[in-house]
Amino acid sequence: MCLAIPAKVAKLEEGNLATVDILGVSREISVDLTPQAHVGDYVLVHAGFAIEVVDEQFAQETIDLIKQFPELADLDGQPALA
């Protein structure tokens, strides 16, 4: 099963790349599909791509749900990313 996880855009970089924070873990992703994303926005990340810009409330509600499932987040609250 695959899922998209909310991430906060920390930095936009050249080449349509961004550094995002996913439950305290920094990852580099592509923003090719969400060129409207800005630093501070929340995006849904799937397979290394931001697929949608979402509002902060939706992102936080989703993060709270993810934290309830130990198979989706380790004990430190960091995602089990492949």
C-alpha positions as a printed NumPy array, in Angstrom:
array([[  0.   ,   0.   ,   0.   ],
       [  1.238,   3.469,  -0.837],
       [  0.113,   6.688,   0.695],
       [  0.788,  10.376,   0.323],
       [  2.076,  12.037,   3.461],
       [  1.915,  15.735,   4.355],
       [  5.198,  17.623,   4.404],
       [  6.088,  21.249,   5.049],
       [  8.168,  22.968,   2.376],
       [ 11.335,  24.231,   4.066],
       [ 13.318,  25.353,   1.016],
       [ 12.767,  25.675,  -2.725],
       [ 15.741,  24.837,  -4.903],
       [ 16.689,  24.992,  -8.556],
       [ 15.45 ,  22.296, -10.88 ],
       [ 11.95 ,  22.19 ,  -9.353],
       [ 13.267,  20.564,  -6.2  ],
       [ 12.352,  21.324,  -2.613],
       [ 13.515,  20.3  ,   0.816],
       [ 10.57 ,  19.317,   2.984],
       [ 10.042,  18.303,   6.59 ],
       [  8.122,  15.064,   7.055],
       [  7.543,  14.399,  10.746],
       [ 10.953,  15.856,  11.574],
       [ 12.805,  14.174,   8.713],
       [ 14.202,  16.304,   5.867],
       [ 13.77 ,  14.962,   2.35 ],
       [ 14.405,  16.338,  -1.102],
       [ 11.388,  16.059,  -3.386],
       [ 10.242,  17.249,  -6.793],
       [  7.696,  20.041,  -7.072],
       [  7.189,  19.531, -10.821],
       [  3.507,  18.748, -10.205],
       [  2.96 ,  21.632,  -7.748],
       [  4.753,  24.688,  -9.136],
       [  2.49 ,  26.886,  -6.995],
       [  4.066,  25.558,  -3.764],
       [  5.93 ,  28.09 ,  -1.616],
       [  8.167,  27.853,   1.446],
       [  5.909,  27.246,   4.445],
       [  3.205,  25.485,   2.429],
       [  2.139,  21.931,   3.156],
       [  2.186,  19.461,   0.29 ],
       [  1.176,  15.83 ,  -0.048],
       [  4.239,  13.792,  -0.988],
       [  4.007,  10.516,  -2.866],
       [  6.943,   8.672,  -4.43 ],
       [  9.218,  11.691,  -4.114],
       [  6.798,  14.14 ,  -5.721],
       [  4.61 ,  16.823,  -4.192],
       [  1.242,  15.961,  -5.731],
       [ -0.989,  18.595,  -4.098],
       [ -0.754,  21.711,  -1.938],
       [ -2.985,  21.324,   1.145],
       [ -3.943,  23.624,   3.995],
       [ -2.237,  23.409,   7.365],
       [ -5.307,  22.099,   9.198],
       [ -5.713,  19.177,   6.777],
       [ -1.981,  18.446,   6.995],
       [ -2.007,  18.447,  10.809],
       [ -5.111,  16.25 ,  11.014],
       [ -3.476,  13.749,   8.655],
       [ -0.188,  13.805,  10.587],
       [ -2.11 ,  13.171,  13.809],
       [ -3.801,  10.146,  12.21 ],
       [ -0.509,   8.781,  10.885],
       [  1.023,   8.979,  14.363],
       [ -1.742,   6.682,  15.634],
       [ -0.466,   3.818,  13.446],
       [  2.91 ,   2.462,  14.584],
       [  3.493,   0.769,  11.22 ],
       [  3.412,   4.213,   9.558],
       [  5.595,   6.044,  12.097],
       [  8.432,   4.718,  14.206],
       [  8.711,   5.319,  17.937],
       [ 10.377,   8.711,  17.419],
       [  7.453,   9.918,  15.32 ],
       [  9.44 ,   9.687,  12.111],
       [  7.823,   8.146,   9.043],
       [  8.781,   4.749,   7.808],
       [  9.818,   5.984,   4.371],
       [ 11.086,   3.59 ,   1.746]])
